[in-house]
């Protein structure tokens, strides 16, 4: 047995059935021989995004895996791992290392040194007999505590070296911790006594599989729930207490409750101060902060009550504590009435854009038609950076956990494509779709061929307005002088040449039917791309805006 075969055996024991990768690394051959499917991407960054998307929809059970060569492979993958790190996604990165004899020679790219800033842990395996213990440490880091990417670098000469003996490895067990009982009781009292409480739920709720407990607590206290961008879908957005997500864009009712509340329970979120993905909490709020990472506590906000623990366990504790204090009965506030009124007013202000039949097509109309013809329960949807993100987040109604993949602390254009491909691998029964602009397609669009070639039937929706509309104000002079915002291309033609099914649509009346045609193509096993010719829309439901 070679070291690469020992690694493969451990991956199989940990439930890994797909490895996203790019040559040249011998682990690809070993994995294929052992029955692990290698999916070869076109670009390492996108391959990491695929592993990221797969890990998200499986809640890290198992984590995603990406393998590549040393030097240029490791260099190209860096941006994808930076994104996974910023969103705390459990991805095992297996770069081949330079041979030990030359690994420390300047100016060779040193993966272990460079990746330390964007991984939960980094470890080089310098001797064959160290591989089992190193893999055990890696999976412990992937499974326990705050999620995040983990790197295990195996030098080329070690990877192909003989491994003596048997692979003595038992899959790593997950472990969780509940909150301190005194803190739980104090939190229950603070929430009950609040003039107007609300909840901000992050993706920790999704990884803990705690959505049911979150709904129970919200109903028990009768308080509304907002999610972070990463946490979107952690609370059903058709619920009477749902405020949608918050970050760079908000719903009207979400913005109102964030301003007016006096107590906020923030659970499963780091509360990292980041205007794209995390609600900016106004001053003067009393914050109960529940996280499984002590580094998050007091990081960005003064905190009335910190609680360290798993979101599912802490929510269960809070439910019991609140029931004890209110006699087991649900409270009633005016939150639902106020929320419904504000929601209807907000949607009324956006009705014209959501129902517009103008040409070029309004991107809001595309998204509205998608929601009309595709049940949220059947789909996994993600955005891309820029306009598609800001247009989709407030209005898309995610009803089931992981029905939406929000992201963005490290917001590279083109990320959504890889996420959707990986999501389809992890959840093959779902209609997996990414919405991207033409600029984003220019970054990563060739990896649509990966989906077509590999038989991964997902759908990409390109909103083509031939310009970077979101940069209208930021690049006004340069655009006037040099047309710096304008892009161009026929992306449906490219997708067809790459081996997939595609359609270009410029008539609003055809939008809904085109989406259904794409879904049928996916059901028949083909990757699909829809190119909608859209307007250069620059109105967003921003926290800074009036709508």
N, C-alpha and C positions, 0 to 999 in steps of 0.2 A: 504494500500500500504506500502511495505517495502522500505527502502532506496535503496536496490539493484534494485527494480522495477522502482524507480524514475530515477536511473542512466540509466537503459535500455531504458526507454522512451526518455530520452534526446539523447542517442546514435541513436535511430531510427529517431528522428527529425533532427539530423545532417547527416542523410543519411548512417549510418553504417548498413551494411547488413551481414557482416562476422566479427566474433571476434576470433582471434587466441588465444589459451589459453592452460593451463595445470592445472589439479586439484591440491589442493582442494580449490575452492572458490565458494560461492553460486551464484555469478554473472553468472556463466555458466548456471545454471538451469533457472534463471530469463531471460537471453537472449534467450535461446531456447524456452521458453514459449511465448515470445513476437515475435518470428519469425526471430530473428537474429541467423544465423548459427554459431555454435561453431566448430572450427577446432582444434582438440586436437593434439598437436605435440608430439614427443617423447622426446624432450629435450627443456628446456625453451629458451636457447640461439637461437636455430633454429626457434622456434616459433616467437621470436622477429624479426628475419631476414625475416620471411614470412610476418609479418605486414609491415616491411620495404619495401620489394619488391612490395607489393600491393599498398602502399602509393606512391611509385615512379611512377608506370605506370599510376596512376590516377592523378598525380600531386597534391597529397594531397586532392583531392576532391572525396571522403572524406579521412581523415587521416587513417592510420592503427591503429588497437587497439590490445593490448595484455594484458591478465589478468592471474594472477597466485596467489599462496598462499604466505603467509609470510614465513620467514626463508629460507629454502632451495630453494623454488621457486624463491624468490627475488634474492637470491645469484646466482643461475644458470643463471638468465636472464641478469646479469650485463654486460657481454661481448657484448651481442647483442645490448643493449642500448648504450654502449660506441661506437660501430660501427655506429649506427644511429646518434649519436651526432656528431661524427667526419665528417659525410657526410651530416649533416643538414637535416635529414629525419623526417617528421612530424608523429610521432608515439605516441599515447596516451597509457601510461602504467598505468594499474589499479591493483596494487598489493594489496592483502588483507593485512591489518596490524595486528600486534599482538593486542589482546584485550587491551583496554586502561589501565586496571589495571596493566598489566605486561609489557607494551610496552617499558618503559624506564629502565627496569631491565638489568643490566649487567650480562652475556655477550651476550644477544640476539642481532641478526642482526637488526640494525636500518636502514630501507630503506631510510627514508627521509634524514638522515644525510649522508649516503653513496652515494646515487644517485645524490646528489646536484652537484657533479663535472661533471656529464655526462648527464645532462638534461637542457633544457631551463628554466624550472621552476619545483619546487617540492612543493606540498602542502598536509598536512595531514588534513583529515576532521574529526573533533573531536565531532561534534554534528549533529544529523540527519537534523536539519533545515538549516544547512550550505551547504548542498550538491548541491543545484541548483546554487547558486552563485559561488561555487568552480568549477563546471563543466563549467559555463560560462567563468570564467577566464582561465580555461584550453584550451577551444576551441579558445579563443582569442589568446592565445600564440601559438597555433598550426597553426592558419590561417594567422596571421599578422606579418609582419617583417620577419626577417630571420627564416627559418624553423628549426625545431629540435624537439626531443622527449620531452614530458611533462609528469610528473608523478603526479598522484592523488592517495594517499594512504587512504584507508578506513578501519579502524580497524574492526576486525571480529564482535565485538558486535554492532558497528554502522551499518555495512552492513545489518544486519538482524533486526535492530530496526525499529519501525513504523515511517512512514513519514506522517505527518499530512497535510491535505489540498491537493490542486492541484499542478501539476508540472507547474509552471509559467515560461515557458522557450521558447524563440524565437531563432532560429539558429543564430549564430554569423555571422555578415557580414564581408567580406573581405574588406580591404581598402588599397589603394596604394598611393604613392607620386611620383610626377615627379621631375625632376632635376631643379635647379635654372637656369633661362633663361640666365643669364650672363655666367654661367659655360658652358652651352650648346653651346653658340655662340663661346666661347673661344676654346672649344673642336673641333668644326667644322673647325675653322681656323687652328688649330694645325694639324689636319688630312690632310687637303687640301695642306698645305704648306710643309708637310713632304717629305723628300727625298725618303723614303720607309717605309710606314706604314703597320701595320698588326693588327689583332684583336685576342685576346685570350678570348674565351667564356667559361664560367663556367655553372654549372647546374642551376644557377639563371635564365639563359635564358630558360631552360626547364620548371622550375616552373612558370615562368611568361608567358609561352606559346608565346615566342617572336621569334621563329625561322624564321617566315616569314619576320619580320622586320629586323632581322640580315642579311638575304639574300639580302634584298632590299638595306641596307646600304653598304654591301660589293660590290654589283654590281654597285651602284652609285659611290663609290670611287675607284672601281677596285682594292681592296686590299684583300690579302689572310686572311683566318681564321683558327686558330688552336683552338681546344677545350682542356680543362682540361680532365683528366680521368673521373671525375664525369660528365662533360658536354658533353661527347662523344654522338653523335647523335643530338645535338642541332643545328648543321649546317650540311646540307646534304653532305656526304663525296664523292659523285659522282659529286659534283659541281667543275667547273674548277678552283675555288679559294680555294678549301679545302686542308688543310695541315694535316688533321688527328688530333689525340690527342697527347698531350705531357705530360711527367712526367718522369717515369723511362725509358720509351722507346719512340722513335720518328720515324717518317718517315724521309727519307733522305731529302726531300724537306722541311719538317717542321723544321728540325734542321737548314737548310740553312737560311730560312727566319727569324728565331728567332735570329740568329747571326747577320744578315745583316740589319735588320730593324733599324730605328732610332726613330720611334714613335710607341707605342703600346697602343691600346685601350683594356683594360681588363674590361670585363663586365660580371656581374653575377658570379663573382668569388671572393673569399676572398683573393686570392694570398698568402694563407698560405704557408710558406716555407716548402714544403714536397716533397721529391724527387720522390715519387711514383706517386702522383696524380696531381702535379702542375708544369707547365714548370718553369724551373729555368731561370729567366730573366737576361741576362748578364748586367754588369755594363754599364752605359753611355746611357741607353735608356730613352726617355721622356715618362712617363707613364700617361695615362688618366685612372683613376680607378673609375669604376661605380659599386656601391654595395648598398644594402639596409640596411647595418649594419655599423654604424659609427666606430665600433671597428676594422673593416678591414682596414680602411684608414691609410696609413703610417705604417702599422703593420710590413711589411717585406721589403718594397721597398721605396726609395725616390720617391715621386709622384709629377709630374708636375701639374696635375689638378685632384683634387678629386671631384666626383659627387655622391651625396647621392640620390638614387631613385630606383624605380622599373625598371627592365631591359626593359620591353616592352614599358613603357611610355618614358623612356630616349631615346631608339632607335628611336621611332617615332619623338621625338623632334630633334634628330640629323639628321634624314632624311630631315626634313623640313629646318633645318638650313643649311645643305650642299646644298640642292637644291637652296636656296636663294642665296648662294654664287657662285654657278656654273651655274646659269641660268636655272636650272631644267634639265640639260643634264648630262648624265653619263660621267665620265672621262674615259680616257684610259691610262693605264700604260703598262709596259712590264711584269707585274706580271704573267699573264696567260701563256705567252710564256716560261718564265723562269721556272715557276712551272711545266709545262708539261714536259719540257726537263729533269729537275731534277727528277721528279717522274718516268719517263721511265727509267732513268739510275739506280735509286734505285731499282725499281722492277726487272730490268735486273740482278742485282747482287743477288737477292733472287729467281730468277726463278727456279734454280735447286732444291732448297729446297721445294718450293711451288708445283712443279710438280714431285717431286721425287717418284719413285715407289719402293724404297728400302724396305727391310724387316730387322728388325722390321719397322713398318710404321713410316714415319716422321710425327710429330704432325702438322707441317706446311701443309703437304698434306691433313690431315684430315680437317683442317680449310679451305683450298682452295676448297676441294670437297664440304664442307658444303655450301660455298658461291656459288658454281656452281649449286647445285641442289635446294637450298632454296632461293627464292627471299627475299631480305632484308626487303621488305615492309610487308612480311607475318610473320616476326619473332620478338621476343624479346630475345636477347642473353645477357648472362653475363659470366664473367670469374670467376676463383678463384684466390687465392693468388699464388705467385711463377710463375713457368714456364708457365702455361696456360694463365695467365694474360699478361705476357711479350711477349708471342707468338701471342696472339689474337689481342691485342690492335692496333698495327700498321697496320695490314693487313685486319682486318674485316671492310667492307665498310657499315656503317650505313647510310641509306638514309632518314629515317623518324624519327621525334622526339620520344624519348623513345624506339627506336628500339634496343638500346643497354643500358645496365645498367652498368656503370663504377663505381668503388668504390675503397677504399683502404687506406685512412688515418689511419684507425684502421683495419689492414688487417689480420683478423683471418682466418686460414685455414678452409674451409668448408662453408664459408658465402654464396657462390654462389648458393648452393642447396636451402636454404630457400628463397633467393631472387627470384629464378625462380618459386618456388611453389607459393609464394605470387603474383608474376606477373601474373600467369595463373588465379588466382582468380580475380585479378583486370582487366585483359584483356583476357577473355575466348576465344575470336576469334583468338588469336595469337598463333603461334608455339613457346612456351616458352622453352628455352634451357639453361642449364648451362654447361660450360666446366670445369672439375675439374681433378686434378691429383689423384693418388692413395693415397697419404698422406692426401689430403683433404677429400677424401671419408672416410678414417679411422676416421676422426674427427666427421663427421656428417652424414655419409651415411645411418644409420638406419632410418633417417627421410625420406628416399625415401618411406618407408612404409606408412608414413603419406599421401603422394600423392596417393599411390595405394589404401589405405583404404578409403580415403576421396573422391575418384572420381575426383582428380585434375590431368588431363592428360597432364603432362609436360614431357620433356625428359632431362635426365642427360647423358652427354657424359664423360666417364672416360678415360683419357689418361694414360694407365697403362704401365709404364716403370720399375716398381718394384724397383725404387730407387728415392731418392730426388736429381734429377739431378742438380737443381739450387744451391745446397749446395756443389757441387763438389770441389770448391776451398776452401770454408770455413771449410770443414770437411775432408781435405785430409789425415792428419795423423791418426785421429781417425778411419776413414773408412779403411785405410790400416791395422790398427791393430785390429779393432773390427767390421768391416763391418757396421759402424753406419748409413750409408745412405740407406742401402737396406731394402726394404719393400716387402710384397708379398701378394697375394690373388687372388681369382677368383671372381671378383665383379659381373659379369653377373649371376653367380650361386646365389649369395646373393640376388640380386634384384629379381630373380625369386622366391626364397623362401619367400621374403617379399611381394609377391602378385602382382608384376608387370610383364610386358613383358621385355625380355632382349635378348641380342645377343652379343656374343664375336667374334670379327673380327681380324684376323691377316694377311689378304691378302689385299694389296692396291686396287686391282681391285674391291673389294666388298664394299669399304667405302661409295661411293655415294649411291648405292642401299640400303645399311643398314640404312643410314640416312632417306631415303624416306620410308623405312619400319617402322621406328620408328614414323615418322610423321603420317602414316596411322593408327598406333596403337593409337596415341593420338586422332586422329579424331574419332576413335571408342570408345573413352572414357577411355583408359588404360594409366597409367603412364609407361614410357619406359626408359630403360637404355641401352646404347651402350658402350661396353668395347672394346676399340681399343688397341691392343698391339703395343706400340710405342717405338721408340728409345730414348735414354737418351740424348736428344738434349740440347746443352748448348750455341748455337749461338743465339743472340738476336739483334734486331735493336735498340741498346741502344744509348743514347746520348753520352756515353763514348766510343762507338765502332767505327769502321771504316766503317761500312756498313749502 
